[in-house]
Amino acid sequence: MTANYTEDSIRTLDWKEHIRKRPGMYIGKLGDGSSQDDGIYVLLKEVMDNSIDEFMMGFGKTIEIEMTGQYVKVRDYGRGVPLGKLKDVASKMNTGAKYDSKAFKKSVGLNGVGIKAVNALSANFKIEAFRDGEKKIIEFTYGEITNENELEKTTEKNGTLVSFEPDRELFGNYHYIEEYVVSLIQNYVFLNSGLTIKLNGQKYFSENGLRDLLDQNMSTEGLYPIIHLKGEDIEIAITHGNQYGEEYYSFVNGQHTTQGGIHLLAFREAYVKTVRDFYKKEFDASDIKTSIIAAVSIKVEEPVFESQTKTKLGSKNIGPNGPSIRNFIADFLKKEFDNYLHRNEETAGAFQRKIIESEKERKAISGIKKLAKQRAKKASLHNKKLRDCRIHFSSKDELKSDTTIFITEGDSASGSITKSRNVNTQAVFSLKGKPLNTYGLTKKIVYENEEFNLLQAALDIEEGIENLRYNNIVIATDADVDGMHIRLLLITFFLQFFPDLVKNGHLYILQTPLFRVRNKKETLYCYSEKEKEKAIKKLKNNPEITRFKGLGEISPDEFKHFIGKNIRLDPVRLRKDDAVNDLLEFYMGKNTPERQDFIVENLKIDVVD
C-alpha cells in the first residue's frame, strides 16, 4: 500500500515548530551537557554572541552571567535592543541588525536566527531591553508569548538582559559543567581585550589576548617563549611543547571555530612556508608542525560558516572587496613571523632544534610506519576488531557530532554493544587483552604494537585529528579492577601520543549500571549503591536485585537503554593545573615504592564488629 501524496501532505511549520522539530539545524546536537559541544552550551553562546557583538562595536565593557541550576541570565551594557523591535528580534526569523554591515561590520551572528533558537528551545525565555531611560519586557514559553509589558520608565543602564531555561523535554536531565562554561568565557576575554565577563560574581579579564589563551591551555612550559603577533584584523600566538601531534585554537570574529576552516588551513600552509624560507631548507611539513601549539584569530566581514553553529569557516575572502584569506594570512606571517625569528636568535635556535629532533624521530620510524599501514589495511579486511558505523564526518554538524566509537574489552562486551548499537552512528573497536603501558615510550611503539596500530588506523589520527572519523571516543570497560586498569592504560596512550583528542573533548568513559532492581511491574537500573537503595525503597515487596559484574552480562536488549538517548558519559578533561607528565609518571611510571606508600596511606578499611 502506498501513502497518498496530496495537497494535505504539504504543511508549513511556523518558526518555533521548525526549530523544535529540527534542532540539529540550529544548535548541532542536543545532549545533556556532558560534552562541550552539547546544545545547552550553544544556547548560552548564541546569547553571548549578541553581547560580544555590542562590545566589538564599542558599547558595553562588561557582561554579567548568572547560572542557578538550569536557569541562565546574561546581562550586557550595550545599546539595548530597540524597544519597538524587541518582539521581532526574539521571535521573528531572519530579523536582526546584522544584515546592515555598517551597524555590525564584523560580527559573529549574521543570520538573525540564534536568539530565536534559544527562545524556541527553552521552557522559559525572557528578554528585557533597557534603552534611554525606558524598558520593555517580553516573556515566552516554548516560543509562545506569555507576557508582554508596556513601556516603562527605568533607571537601569542601557543594555539587554536575556534569561532562559532550556527545555527538559528536549535536553533531558541536563546539567552545566562549570569548566566548559569557564572555557567559553575565557575564550571571549582572550579575544576581546578590555572586556570583563563575570560568572556568578567571578571576574574574567585578559591583558595579553592569545598569549594568555596559550598559557592557560598549556600544562607545561613551552620550549621557548610564546611568539605573539598582532595586526589589523589578525592575531597569532605560537609555541612548541613536548607533545606529539599539533594543537590549534582558531577563531573568526571571536567565534571559536573548533573544526577550523579556510583560515586554519591558510595558517598551517603559510607557517610551513615561512619556516622553510627563513631557514632556507625544505624541511618536511610534518616535522615543522609536530608539537606546535598555536592560536589564530581573524576578523572577516560577513563571514560564511558551514552551519548555524559556526564551528567551521567557509569564507574565502576577508570581505566583499578584500584579499583572499589565504593571501592575507600568508602576507602577515611572511612579514611579522619572519621578522620575529630574525630579531630573536635564541627562539629561532630552539625552533630549529625541535624541527631537527622531529625529523630524526620520523626517519627512525618511517620503515615501521609503512609496514604498520599495510598490516592495518589487511587487518581491516580480514578481522572484526572494528565494527564500523555507516555515517562519518560530512558537512552536516548534526551527523558529525553524533558519530561514536566504543573501545571495549573482550568479545562478550563488544558483542553486546555491537548488537544493541545504532549502526548508523556508533562503531565498536574490540581490544584483545590488556593494552601496553605506553608511558615513557616513543611513538615508534604505536606502529610496532598491533592493538595501537589498528586503533590509530580505525580513528584515522596518524596525521592529526582533522581526519578523526568519530566525534566521540568512548572507553567502555567493566566496572572492576581490571576494567579500571584498562581505562588507565588507554587514557595514558591518548595523553602520551594524542593529547589534542583529550584537550578537544573527544574522549569519554561510558557509565553502565552496577545493579538492576526489578519487580513484576517495573525495572530500575542503578549506577551506584545510593541509587540502588532508593530503587529498593521505591519498588518494595522484595524486588529482585542483580549485580552486573561485567558488560558481557548485560543483554543487548538492555544495553540499548545505556548507549542510546540516555547514555551516561564522563568526559576525560584536562585543566591547566593538571601536570600531565607528573601524573603519568606517578600513576603509570616505575616509581613503585612511592605509589605503594600512597595506596597504603589512602587505603580505607571498613571495620565490621
MOHU-V612494 format. One record per backbone hydrogen bond with DSSP energy under -0.5 kcal/mol. NH is the residue of the N-H (numbers start at 0). CO is the residue of the C=O. If there is no record, write none. Layout:
# MOHU-V612494
nh:NH co:CO
nh:NH co:CO
This chain:
# MOHU-V612494
nh:5 co:3
nh:8 co:5
nh:9 co:6
nh:10 co:8
nh:12 co:10
nh:17 co:13
nh:18 co:14
nh:19 co:15
nh:20 co:16
nh:21 co:17
nh:24 co:21
nh:25 co:22
nh:26 co:22
nh:27 co:23
nh:28 co:26
nh:28 co:36
nh:37 co:34
nh:38 co:29
nh:39 co:29
nh:40 co:37
nh:41 co:37
nh:42 co:38
nh:43 co:39
nh:44 co:40
nh:45 co:41
nh:46 co:42
nh:47 co:43
nh:48 co:44
nh:49 co:45
nh:50 co:46
nh:51 co:47
nh:52 co:48
nh:53 co:49
nh:54 co:50
nh:55 co:51
nh:56 co:52
nh:57 co:54
nh:58 co:53
nh:62 co:195
nh:63 co:74
nh:64 co:197
nh:65 co:72
nh:67 co:70
nh:68 co:66
nh:70 co:67
nh:71 co:163
nh:72 co:65
nh:73 co:161
nh:74 co:63
nh:75 co:159
nh:76 co:61
nh:84 co:81
nh:85 co:82
nh:88 co:84
nh:89 co:85
nh:90 co:86
nh:91 co:87
nh:92 co:90
nh:93 co:111
nh:94 co:91
nh:94 co:111
nh:98 co:95
nh:99 co:96
nh:100 co:98
nh:102 co:99
nh:103 co:99
nh:106 co:103
nh:115 co:112
nh:116 co:112
nh:117 co:113
nh:118 co:114
nh:119 co:115
nh:120 co:116
nh:121 co:118
nh:122 co:164
nh:123 co:164
nh:124 co:139
nh:125 co:162
nh:126 co:137
nh:127 co:160
nh:128 co:135
nh:129 co:158
nh:130 co:133
nh:133 co:130
nh:134 co:151
nh:135 co:128
nh:137 co:126
nh:138 co:146
nh:139 co:124
nh:140 co:143
nh:141 co:121
nh:142 co:118
nh:143 co:140
nh:145 co:138
nh:146 co:138
nh:148 co:136
nh:151 co:134
nh:153 co:132
nh:158 co:129
nh:160 co:127
nh:161 co:73
nh:162 co:125
nh:163 co:71
nh:164 co:123
nh:165 co:69
nh:166 co:120
nh:169 co:166
nh:170 co:166
nh:171 co:167
nh:173 co:171
nh:174 co:31
nh:177 co:175
nh:179 co:176
nh:180 co:176
nh:181 co:177
nh:182 co:178
nh:183 co:179
nh:184 co:180
nh:185 co:181
nh:186 co:182
nh:187 co:183
nh:188 co:184
nh:189 co:185
nh:190 co:186
nh:191 co:187
nh:191 co:188
nh:193 co:205
nh:194 co:191
nh:195 co:60
nh:196 co:203
nh:197 co:62
nh:198 co:196
nh:198 co:201
nh:199 co:64
nh:199 co:197
nh:201 co:198
nh:203 co:196
nh:210 co:207
nh:211 co:208
nh:212 co:208
nh:213 co:209
nh:214 co:210
nh:215 co:211
nh:216 co:212
nh:217 co:213
nh:218 co:216
nh:222 co:239
nh:226 co:237
nh:227 co:225
nh:228 co:226
nh:228 co:235
nh:230 co:233
nh:233 co:230
nh:234 co:296
nh:235 co:228
nh:236 co:294
nh:237 co:226
nh:238 co:292
nh:240 co:290
nh:243 co:495
nh:246 co:291
nh:248 co:293
nh:250 co:295
nh:251 co:254
nh:252 co:297
nh:254 co:251
nh:256 co:249
nh:256 co:254
nh:257 co:255
nh:258 co:310
nh:259 co:256
nh:261 co:312
nh:264 co:260
nh:265 co:261
nh:266 co:262
nh:267 co:263
nh:268 co:264
nh:269 co:265
nh:270 co:266
nh:271 co:267
nh:272 co:268
nh:273 co:269
nh:274 co:270
nh:275 co:271
nh:276 co:272
nh:277 co:273
nh:278 co:274
nh:279 co:275
nh:280 co:275
nh:282 co:280
nh:286 co:283
nh:287 co:283
nh:288 co:284
nh:289 co:285
nh:290 co:244
nh:291 co:288
nh:292 co:238
nh:293 co:246
nh:294 co:236
nh:295 co:248
nh:296 co:234
nh:297 co:250
nh:298 co:232
nh:300 co:317
nh:301 co:104
nh:302 co:299
nh:304 co:302
nh:305 co:311
nh:307 co:24
nh:309 co:306
nh:312 co:259
nh:313 co:303
nh:314 co:303
nh:317 co:322
nh:321 co:318
nh:324 co:315
nh:327 co:323
nh:328 co:324
nh:329 co:325
nh:330 co:326
nh:331 co:327
nh:332 co:328
nh:333 co:329
nh:334 co:330
nh:335 co:331
nh:336 co:331
nh:336 co:332
nh:337 co:332
nh:338 co:334
nh:339 co:335
nh:340 co:336
nh:341 co:337
nh:342 co:338
nh:343 co:339
nh:344 co:342
nh:347 co:343
nh:348 co:344
nh:349 co:345
nh:350 co:346
nh:351 co:347
nh:352 co:348
nh:353 co:349
nh:354 co:350
nh:355 co:351
nh:356 co:352
nh:357 co:353
nh:358 co:354
nh:359 co:355
nh:360 co:356
nh:361 co:357
nh:362 co:358
nh:363 co:359
nh:364 co:360
nh:365 co:361
nh:365 co:362
nh:368 co:364
nh:369 co:365
nh:370 co:366
nh:371 co:367
nh:372 co:368
nh:373 co:369
nh:374 co:370
nh:375 co:371
nh:376 co:372
nh:377 co:373
nh:378 co:374
nh:379 co:375
nh:380 co:376
nh:380 co:377
nh:381 co:377
nh:382 co:378
nh:386 co:384
nh:386 co:427
nh:387 co:385
nh:389 co:422
nh:390 co:423
nh:396 co:394
nh:398 co:395
nh:399 co:395
nh:400 co:396
nh:402 co:398
nh:402 co:399
nh:403 co:424
nh:404 co:471
nh:405 co:426
nh:406 co:404
nh:406 co:473
nh:407 co:405
nh:407 co:428
nh:408 co:475
nh:409 co:430
nh:412 co:408
nh:413 co:409
nh:414 co:410
nh:415 co:411
nh:416 co:412
nh:417 co:413
nh:418 co:414
nh:419 co:415
nh:420 co:416
nh:422 co:420
nh:424 co:421
nh:425 co:421
nh:426 co:403
nh:427 co:386
nh:428 co:405
nh:429 co:384
nh:430 co:407
nh:430 co:428
nh:432 co:430
nh:437 co:435
nh:440 co:437
nh:444 co:441
nh:445 co:442
nh:446 co:442
nh:446 co:443
nh:447 co:443
nh:448 co:444
nh:449 co:447
nh:452 co:448
nh:453 co:449
nh:454 co:450
nh:455 co:451
nh:456 co:452
nh:457 co:453
nh:458 co:454
nh:459 co:455
nh:460 co:455
nh:463 co:460
nh:466 co:463
nh:467 co:464
nh:468 co:458
nh:470 co:402
nh:471 co:402
nh:472 co:470
nh:472 co:505
nh:473 co:404
nh:473 co:471
nh:474 co:472
nh:474 co:507
nh:475 co:406
nh:475 co:473
nh:476 co:474
nh:479 co:477
nh:483 co:479
nh:484 co:480
nh:485 co:481
nh:486 co:482
nh:487 co:483
nh:488 co:484
nh:489 co:485
nh:490 co:486
nh:491 co:487
nh:492 co:488
nh:493 co:489
nh:494 co:490
nh:495 co:491
nh:496 co:492
nh:497 co:493
nh:500 co:497
nh:501 co:497
nh:502 co:498
nh:503 co:499
nh:504 co:501
nh:505 co:500
nh:507 co:472
nh:508 co:569
nh:509 co:474
nh:510 co:567
nh:511 co:509
nh:513 co:525
nh:514 co:525
nh:515 co:545
nh:516 co:523
nh:517 co:543
nh:518 co:521
nh:523 co:516
nh:525 co:514
nh:531 co:527
nh:532 co:528
nh:533 co:529
nh:534 co:530
nh:535 co:531
nh:536 co:532
nh:537 co:533
nh:538 co:534
nh:539 co:535
nh:543 co:517
nh:545 co:515
nh:547 co:513
nh:547 co:545
nh:548 co:546
nh:552 co:549
nh:553 co:550
nh:554 co:552
nh:558 co:554
nh:559 co:555
nh:560 co:557
nh:561 co:557
nh:561 co:558
nh:562 co:558
nh:566 co:563
nh:567 co:510
nh:567 co:561
nh:568 co:566
nh:569 co:508
nh:570 co:568
nh:571 co:506
nh:572 co:570
nh:577 co:574
nh:578 co:576
nh:579 co:577
nh:582 co:578
nh:583 co:579
nh:584 co:580
nh:585 co:581
nh:586 co:582
nh:587 co:583
nh:588 co:583
nh:588 co:584
nh:590 co:584
nh:591 co:589
nh:594 co:590
nh:595 co:591
nh:596 co:592
nh:597 co:593
nh:598 co:594
nh:599 co:595
nh:600 co:596
nh:601 co:597
nh:602 co:598
nh:602 co:599
nh:604 co:602
nh:605 co:603
nh:606 co:604
nh:607 co:605
nh:608 co:606
